[in-house]
Amino acid sequence: MRYLQVESGQKLHLVYEAGEGPRADSLIPRGRLSAPLCGRGFREDGGYRMTINVPLGHACKRCQRVYRQRHC
């Protein structure tokens, strides 16, 4: 799991990295990221500001809720 920021000043969204996914039959290919778990869209051609593996604060509460429902 990584955090993705679409634009400066916005919240951080949880995304799946390569080799991860909600189920074993739908893993993310190498060099790609999934869409944010909360359903917010982003351009897959690099239309995001940054990714980071540690939340710096302001994480999306919807993404966190979806993650808890899928993995806990």
C-alpha positions as CSV (number, residue, x, y, z in Angstrom):
1,M,0.0,0.0,0.0
2,R,1.1,3.5,-0.8
3,Y,-0.3,6.9,-0.4
4,L,-0.9,9.0,-3.5
5,Q,-1.5,12.7,-3.7
6,V,-3.2,13.9,-6.9
7,E,-2.6,17.6,-6.5
8,S,-0.7,19.8,-4.1
9,G,-2.7,20.6,-0.9
10,Q,-5.1,17.7,-1.3
11,K,-5.5,14.6,0.9
12,L,-3.4,11.5,0.6
13,H,-5.3,8.5,-0.9
14,L,-4.5,4.8,-0.4
15,V,-3.6,2.9,-3.6
16,Y,-2.3,-0.6,-4.3
17,E,1.2,-1.0,-5.7
18,A,2.4,-3.6,-8.2
19,G,1.8,-7.1,-7.1
20,E,-1.0,-6.1,-4.7
21,G,-4.7,-6.0,-5.1
22,P,-8.0,-6.6,-3.4
23,R,-8.1,-10.2,-4.5
24,A,-5.5,-12.7,-5.8
25,D,-7.0,-12.7,-9.3
26,S,-6.8,-8.9,-9.7
27,L,-3.2,-7.9,-8.9
28,I,-1.8,-4.6,-10.2
29,P,0.8,-5.0,-13.0
30,R,4.4,-3.9,-12.6
31,G,5.0,-0.2,-13.0
32,R,1.4,0.7,-12.3
33,L,-0.7,1.9,-9.4
34,S,-4.4,1.3,-8.7
35,A,-7.0,4.0,-8.5
36,P,-7.5,5.3,-5.0
37,L,-9.5,3.0,-2.8
38,C,-12.2,5.6,-2.2
39,G,-13.0,5.7,-5.9
40,R,-11.6,9.1,-6.7
41,G,-10.3,9.2,-10.2
42,F,-6.8,10.1,-11.5
43,R,-5.0,10.0,-14.8
44,E,-3.1,6.7,-15.1
45,D,-0.5,8.4,-17.4
46,G,1.2,10.0,-14.4
47,G,-1.5,12.4,-13.5
48,Y,-0.6,12.6,-9.8
49,R,1.8,14.7,-7.7
50,M,3.6,12.1,-5.6
51,T,3.4,8.7,-3.9
52,I,4.8,8.0,-0.4
53,N,4.7,5.0,1.8
54,V,4.1,6.9,5.1
55,P,1.1,9.1,5.8
56,L,2.1,12.7,6.6
57,G,-1.3,13.5,8.0
58,H,-4.5,14.4,6.1
59,A,-5.2,10.9,4.8
60,C,-8.5,10.3,3.1
61,K,-11.0,8.9,5.6
62,R,-12.9,7.1,2.9
63,C,-9.8,5.2,1.7
64,Q,-9.0,4.2,5.3
65,R,-12.6,2.9,5.8
66,V,-12.5,0.9,2.6
67,Y,-9.1,-0.6,3.6
68,R,-10.4,-1.6,7.0
69,Q,-13.4,-3.3,5.5
70,R,-11.3,-5.3,3.0
71,H,-8.4,-6.2,5.2
72,C,-9.5,-6.4,8.8
